[in-house]
Amino acid sequence: MNWDRVERLIGKDNLQRLSEKRVAIVGLGSGGGIVAQALTMSGVGHFVLVDDDTLEAANIVRHIADRRYIGQTKVDAVADLIHQRNADAEVVARIGRIEQNMDALDGVDLVVVGVDGENAKYTINQVCLQHKLKAIYAGVYERGEGGDVVVIRPYDGPCYACWAEHLREGMATGPVEELDYGMIGKDGTLEAQPGLWLHVMSVAAVQSDLALNELMHGTPLYKTMPGNTIIMANSEMEIMDGVKNAPHTSIWITIQRDPECLVCGAAAKLVDQGAVKDMSLDELAGQSGIAVEGE
């Protein structure tokens, strides 16, 4: 692959830096697939892909993989597309749920979360807290009218649990039923009506850009963002109470860490005691007063 244009834009040293970075992408659906492709084309050289799903004909209108990959796992399809862009990229493919592949996150520089299920997101949150891994979560709202992206830095801001408690009113701060991204329903959960691929793409593009920015932390290319969460409107929507955002606008907000959070509040105390790195998810949840449901 000819990296001349990327090198001219970011510099030879930064391109080399990206080629050495290792990014885990958990969930290779429409959003996660876009992020994998975008980071590959930006110079990232090492990937860990985790997903348990198989590409079906119905997925093709909302996925970077085309009909050639129908019947293959999404992990294998995206791994092949990465190698089509960069034959030198190292890709570790894990077919299965993240709950059964927690060791896949060992030694990564960044975790990109593209899963729909809340149980999986809380599990990833726990592991990132234990190993102090940055993670970037994204959600696409009902019918694709907008979405949000949040950068979670363990103990430097909220964990996913206390972030979700603030932004997703009515959602519990522990594992709940498997859900898809969408607007909040009457029961406080997220309802799935995802909209067009181009609407998913606009949210995933921001997730990709913020991921790339985090990989550049410590270099002059790193940009300090106005907040830890960006909320985007693809169509006219009410982001803040009483205020309608015009199509293709966004706002930045900062969600603060809840010191009493049942997840990161308890974990922070255990970190101070030097015990968290040796604790399992179940043990940490027990210390936090959260019952982890079986799969």
C-alpha positions as CSV (number, residue, x, y, z in Angstrom):
1,M,0.0,0.0,0.0
2,N,1.3,3.5,-0.9
3,W,1.2,5.6,2.3
4,D,2.6,8.7,0.6
5,R,-0.5,10.9,1.1
6,V,-1.1,9.8,4.7
7,E,2.6,10.4,5.5
8,R,2.5,13.9,4.0
9,L,-0.5,14.7,6.1
10,I,0.6,13.3,9.5
11,G,4.4,12.9,9.1
12,K,6.6,9.9,8.8
13,D,7.1,9.4,12.6
14,N,3.4,9.6,13.3
15,L,2.6,7.1,10.5
16,Q,5.2,4.8,12.1
17,R,3.5,5.3,15.5
18,L,0.2,4.3,14.1
19,S,1.6,1.2,12.4
20,E,2.7,0.0,15.8
21,K,-0.6,0.7,17.6
22,R,-2.9,-2.2,18.6
23,V,-6.6,-1.6,18.5
24,A,-9.3,-4.0,19.7
25,I,-12.7,-3.6,18.0
26,V,-15.4,-5.5,19.8
27,G,-18.5,-5.9,17.5
28,L,-18.0,-6.0,13.8
29,G,-21.5,-4.9,12.6
30,S,-22.2,-1.8,10.5
31,G,-20.5,0.6,12.9
32,G,-17.5,-1.5,14.0
33,G,-16.8,-2.5,10.4
34,I,-16.6,1.1,9.3
35,V,-14.2,1.9,12.2
36,A,-12.0,-1.0,11.3
37,Q,-11.7,0.1,7.7
38,A,-11.2,3.8,8.6
39,L,-8.4,3.0,11.0
40,T,-6.7,0.7,8.6
41,M,-6.7,3.4,5.9
42,S,-5.3,5.8,8.4
43,G,-2.2,3.7,9.1
44,V,-3.1,1.6,12.2
45,G,-1.2,-1.7,11.9
46,H,-2.5,-4.1,14.5
47,F,-6.1,-5.2,15.2
48,V,-7.9,-7.5,17.5
49,L,-11.4,-8.3,16.2
50,V,-14.1,-9.9,18.3
51,D,-17.5,-10.9,17.2
52,D,-19.7,-14.0,17.2
53,D,-22.0,-13.2,14.3
54,T,-22.2,-14.4,10.7
55,L,-22.8,-12.1,7.7
56,E,-26.2,-12.7,6.2
57,A,-27.8,-11.4,3.0
58,A,-29.9,-8.9,5.1
59,N,-26.7,-7.4,6.5
60,I,-25.3,-6.3,3.1
61,V,-27.2,-3.0,2.9
62,R,-25.7,-1.9,6.2
63,H,-22.2,-3.4,6.2
64,I,-18.8,-2.7,4.6
65,A,-18.7,-6.4,3.5
66,D,-20.4,-7.3,0.3
67,R,-22.1,-10.4,-1.1
68,R,-18.8,-12.2,-1.5
69,Y,-18.7,-12.6,2.3
70,I,-22.2,-13.9,2.9
71,G,-22.0,-17.0,5.2
72,Q,-18.6,-16.0,6.6
73,T,-18.2,-14.7,10.1
74,K,-18.1,-10.9,10.3
75,V,-14.6,-11.2,12.0
76,D,-13.2,-13.1,9.0
77,A,-14.9,-10.8,6.5
78,V,-13.6,-7.6,8.1
79,A,-10.1,-9.2,8.6
80,D,-10.0,-9.9,4.9
81,L,-11.1,-6.3,4.1
82,I,-8.3,-5.0,6.4
83,H,-5.7,-7.0,4.5
84,Q,-7.1,-5.8,1.2
85,R,-6.2,-2.3,2.3
86,N,-3.0,-3.2,4.1
87,A,-1.5,-6.6,3.5
88,D,1.1,-6.0,6.2
89,A,-1.5,-5.4,9.0
90,E,-1.6,-7.9,11.8
91,V,-5.1,-9.1,12.6
92,V,-6.0,-11.3,15.5
93,A,-9.5,-12.7,14.8
94,R,-11.6,-14.0,17.7
95,I,-14.9,-15.6,16.8
96,G,-17.2,-15.5,19.8
97,R,-18.6,-13.2,22.4
98,I,-16.4,-10.9,24.3
99,E,-17.4,-12.5,27.6
100,Q,-15.6,-15.7,26.4
101,N,-12.6,-13.7,24.9
102,M,-11.7,-11.3,27.6
103,D,-7.9,-12.0,27.2
104,A,-8.2,-10.6,23.7
105,L,-8.0,-7.1,25.3
106,D,-4.6,-7.8,26.8
107,G,-1.9,-5.4,25.6
108,V,-4.1,-3.3,23.4
109,D,-3.7,0.5,23.2
110,L,-7.4,1.3,22.7
111,V,-10.8,-0.5,22.7
112,V,-13.4,0.4,20.2
113,V,-16.9,-0.8,21.3
114,G,-19.3,-1.6,18.5
115,V,-21.6,-4.0,20.3
116,D,-25.3,-3.5,20.8
117,G,-25.8,-5.6,24.0
118,E,-25.7,-3.7,27.3
119,N,-24.4,-6.8,29.1
120,A,-21.3,-6.9,26.8
121,K,-20.7,-3.2,27.3
122,Y,-20.8,-3.5,31.0
123,T,-18.4,-6.4,30.8
124,I,-16.0,-4.4,28.6
125,N,-16.3,-1.5,31.0
126,Q,-15.2,-3.7,33.9
127,V,-12.2,-5.0,32.0
128,C,-11.1,-1.6,30.9
129,L,-11.3,-0.4,34.5
130,Q,-9.2,-3.3,35.7
131,H,-6.5,-2.8,33.1
132,K,-6.9,1.0,32.7
133,L,-7.7,0.8,29.0
134,K,-9.2,3.7,27.1
135,A,-12.5,2.8,25.3
136,I,-14.7,4.6,22.8
137,Y,-18.4,3.7,22.7
138,A,-20.9,4.8,20.1
139,G,-24.6,4.6,19.7
140,V,-27.0,5.3,16.8
141,Y,-30.4,6.6,17.8
142,E,-33.8,5.5,16.6
143,R,-34.2,5.6,12.8
144,G,-30.7,7.0,12.5
145,E,-31.8,10.5,13.5
146,G,-28.6,11.0,15.4
147,G,-26.1,9.3,17.7
148,D,-23.5,9.8,20.4
149,V,-19.8,8.9,20.9
150,V,-18.0,8.9,24.2
151,V,-14.4,8.5,25.1
152,I,-14.0,6.7,28.5
153,R,-10.7,7.1,30.3
154,P,-10.7,5.0,33.4
155,Y,-10.7,7.1,36.6
156,D,-10.2,10.3,34.6
157,G,-13.9,10.9,34.0
158,P,-16.9,8.5,34.1
159,C,-16.8,4.8,33.5
160,Y,-19.4,3.5,31.0
161,A,-21.8,2.7,33.9
162,C,-22.0,6.2,35.4
163,W,-21.9,7.8,31.9
164,A,-25.0,5.7,30.9
165,E,-26.8,6.6,34.1
166,H,-26.5,10.3,33.3
167,L,-27.1,10.2,29.6
168,R,-29.6,7.4,29.3
169,E,-32.2,8.4,31.9
170,G,-33.9,5.4,33.4
171,M,-31.2,2.9,32.5
172,A,-29.9,0.8,35.3
173,T,-26.2,1.0,36.3
174,G,-25.7,-2.8,36.0
175,P,-26.1,-5.5,33.4
176,V,-29.5,-5.6,31.7
177,E,-31.2,-7.4,28.9
178,E,-29.6,-7.5,25.4
179,L,-30.5,-4.3,23.6
180,D,-29.8,-2.4,20.4
181,Y,-28.8,1.2,20.0
182,G,-31.8,3.5,19.8
183,M,-33.9,6.1,21.7
184,I,-34.9,5.5,25.3
185,G,-38.2,3.5,25.5
186,K,-40.8,3.8,28.2
187,D,-39.1,1.1,30.3
188,G,-35.8,3.0,30.2
189,T,-34.1,0.7,27.7
190,L,-32.8,1.4,24.2
191,E,-35.1,0.4,21.3
192,A,-33.7,-0.7,17.9
193,Q,-34.8,1.1,14.8
194,P,-31.5,1.9,13.3
195,G,-32.1,3.7,10.0
196,L,-29.9,3.9,6.9
197,W,-26.2,2.8,6.7
198,L,-25.2,6.4,5.9
199,H,-26.6,7.5,9.2
200,V,-24.6,4.8,11.0
201,M,-21.6,5.8,8.9
202,S,-21.8,9.4,10.1
203,V,-21.6,8.3,13.8
204,A,-19.0,5.7,13.1
205,A,-16.8,8.2,11.3
206,V,-16.7,10.4,14.4
207,Q,-15.9,7.3,16.5
208,S,-13.1,6.5,14.1
209,D,-11.7,10.1,14.2
210,L,-11.8,10.2,18.0
211,A,-10.1,6.8,18.1
212,L,-7.3,8.1,15.9
213,N,-7.0,11.2,18.0
214,E,-6.5,9.1,21.2
215,L,-3.9,7.0,19.4
216,M,-2.0,10.3,18.8
217,H,-2.1,11.3,22.4
218,G,1.3,12.7,23.4
219,T,2.1,14.1,19.9
220,P,1.4,17.6,18.5
221,L,-1.4,16.1,16.4
222,Y,-3.4,15.3,19.4
223,K,-6.4,17.6,19.9
224,T,-8.1,18.3,23.2
225,M,-11.8,18.0,22.6
226,P,-14.5,20.3,24.2
227,G,-16.0,17.4,26.2
228,N,-15.9,13.7,26.6
229,T,-19.2,13.1,24.7
230,I,-20.4,14.3,21.4
231,I,-24.1,14.1,20.5
232,M,-25.0,14.4,16.8
233,A,-28.1,15.2,14.9
234,N,-28.4,13.6,11.5
235,S,-31.9,15.1,11.2
236,E,-33.7,17.8,13.2
237,M,-33.9,16.5,16.8
238,E,-34.2,17.7,20.3
239,I,-30.9,17.0,21.9
240,M,-31.4,19.2,25.0
241,D,-34.8,19.8,26.5
242,G,-36.6,22.5,24.6
243,V,-33.9,23.1,22.1
244,K,-34.0,21.5,18.6
245,N,-30.8,21.0,16.7
246,A,-30.8,21.5,13.0
247,P,-29.8,18.6,10.7
248,H,-26.0,17.8,10.7
249,T,-25.2,19.7,13.8
250,S,-23.8,18.5,17.1
251,I,-23.1,19.5,20.7
252,W,-20.3,18.5,23.1
253,I,-21.0,17.8,26.7
254,T,-18.9,16.5,29.6
255,I,-20.4,13.8,31.8
256,Q,-18.6,13.8,35.2
257,R,-17.6,10.6,37.1
258,D,-20.0,9.7,39.8
259,P,-17.9,9.1,42.9
260,E,-20.7,6.9,44.3
261,C,-21.0,4.8,41.1
262,L,-21.5,1.2,42.0
263,V,-18.9,0.2,39.4
264,C,-16.0,2.7,39.2
265,G,-16.5,4.1,42.7
266,A,-16.0,0.6,44.2
267,A,-13.3,-0.2,41.7
268,A,-11.4,3.0,42.5
269,K,-11.1,2.0,46.1
270,L,-9.8,-1.4,45.1
271,V,-7.3,0.2,42.7
272,D,-6.0,2.2,45.7
273,Q,-5.6,-1.0,47.6
274,G,-3.7,-2.6,44.6
275,A,-6.2,-5.4,44.4
276,V,-8.3,-4.7,41.2
277,K,-5.9,-6.2,38.7
278,D,-6.2,-9.6,40.4
279,M,-10.0,-9.6,40.6
280,S,-12.4,-11.3,38.2
281,L,-15.5,-9.6,36.9
282,D,-17.7,-11.5,39.2
283,E,-15.5,-10.7,42.2
284,L,-15.5,-7.0,41.3
285,A,-19.2,-6.9,40.7
286,G,-19.7,-8.6,44.1
287,Q,-17.6,-5.9,45.8
288,S,-19.7,-3.3,44.0
289,G,-23.1,-4.8,45.0
290,I,-24.0,-5.8,41.4
291,A,-25.3,-9.2,40.4
292,V,-23.8,-10.3,37.1
293,E,-26.4,-12.3,35.1
294,G,-25.4,-15.5,33.4
295,E,-25.3,-15.7,29.6
